[in-house]
Amino acid sequence: MKPKKNILFVMNNLGVGGAEKALVSMLQVFDFSRYEVDLLLFKQEGLFLKQLPEEVTLLPEPENWKYFDMPFSQVVKENFFRGKWNVIIQRIIFKLVQIKAKNTSEKEQFGWNAVAKTMISLSKKYDVAIGFLQNNPNYFVVDKVNADKKIGYIHTNYEALKIDTKFDQKYFEYLDKVITVSDDSREVLNKLFPYMKQKFAVIKNISSQKTIRDLALAAIDDEAFQNSILTVGRLTKVKNHQLAIDAFEILNKRNIPFFWYVLGDGVLRSQLEESVKRAGLIDRVFFLGAKENPYPYILKSEIFLLTSLFEGDGIVVREAKILNKPIILTNFNTASAHVESNVNGIIVKCNAEELADSIEDLIVNYDKRMAFSKELSKSNWGTENEIEKLYQLIED
């Protein structure tokens, strides 16, 4: 009998996010009869942690990672008398290089060298190691893992992240393949790294049609959720929730009836809640936080709305399509790959007035909503077979 190959996945955590959901969905359909799978999380936390298949071996967190995610005074307190001077020194360097960085992505990039100098390489040898997210997971695979083949992931529009390409270039050179999740995202990488085109491959994130439809039948507590507009996504700048608030303020002034529910959490929650209050929408807009199972909410909603500035594979859009929900998207980079405008959804400019018009159109036009739903029901939107592409890369 052919021995199983040892596969390692590396990820930051399993908090609420598209890449985190994609990893868990992939592992849920992984062929454990062929592969032994280890997972290293920098922090063992997140809503999806309990959804990991029991066949996955969860490795201990890297010992010193936590010291780069806590106040400096606590770092000194925990390491000074233990003589762990290197941790304190690298934590200082980490802070200094972050001050010079231009944005969040560069902070993570330039801080990696300090983090890496406190980390011990994994002792186990792997057949394939996969960094499942841009930046740190990819860097860890290159610097700290002994594997015959190394694969990285880019889960979104790389250019929009404003990453320092020179920093990543040296890491891409050590990766056998870099997987991205859409053709548009690969074209961005081809443009920025034309001499590495052969390294870039597209594997869409896994969405199981049967699993999503089964989970959507679960009961939810809030019976008032019926007849609503729903958005699912982290409360961060890139998801552009403020545009939706501006559009709903316009609809409220037009006396258009609506309830908008938002599933997700993030750094902008308090800011967005204040914006809702200022717009006079506290009885119309509701932030429900992150939900382990969002599918009953999607199923019960009337309209699915996503106002992102950019997306990679847009997993949540595909999930809404699987549940035949009429969809409104802003015209982000991959929107047309998800929805055929005015056939099975609507794509609208990032303009509050135009967005309000499109939402109003679907609210008042029941026949149009039903036509979109009927059109969506004609196709199988599941992507379970995408995992065969990863198997091919593993075995190639």
Sequence and secondary structure as in RCSB ss.txt:
>XXXX:A:sequence
MKPKKNILFVMNNLGVGGAEKALVSMLQVFDFSRYEVDLLLFKQEGLFLKQLPEEVTLLPEPENWKYFDMPFSQV
VKENFFRGKWNVIIQRIIFKLVQIKAKNTSEKEQFGWNAVAKTMISLSKKYDVAIGFLQNNPNYFVVDKVNADKK
IGYIHTNYEALKIDTKFDQKYFEYLDKVITVSDDSREVLNKLFPYMKQKFAVIKNISSQKTIRDLALAAIDDEAF
QNSILTVGRLTKVKNHQLAIDAFEILNKRNIPFFWYVLGDGVLRSQLEESVKRAGLIDRVFFLGAKENPYPYILK
SEIFLLTSLFEGDGIVVREAKILNKPIILTNFNTASAHVESNVNGIIVKCNAEELADSIEDLIVNYDKRMAFSKE
LSKSNWGTENEIEKLYQLIED
>XXXX:A:secstr
    EEEEEEES   SSHHHHHHHHHHHT  TTTEEEEEEESS  STTGGGS TTSEE    TTGGGGSS HHHH
HHHHTTTT HHHHHHHHHHHHHHHH SSHHHHHHHHHHHHHTT    SSEEEEEEE STTHHHHHHHHH EEEEE
EEEE S GGGGT  HHHHHHHHHH SEEEESSHHHHHHHHHH GGGGGGEEE      HHHHHHHTTS  S GGG
SS EEEES SSGGG HHHHHHHHHHHHHTT    EEEEB  TTHHHHHHHHHHTT TTTEEEEE  S  HHHHHH
 SEEEE  S  SS HHHHHHHHTT  EEEE  TTHHHH  BTTTEEEE S HHHHHHHHHHHHH HHHHHHHHHH
HTTS    GGGHHHHHHHHH 
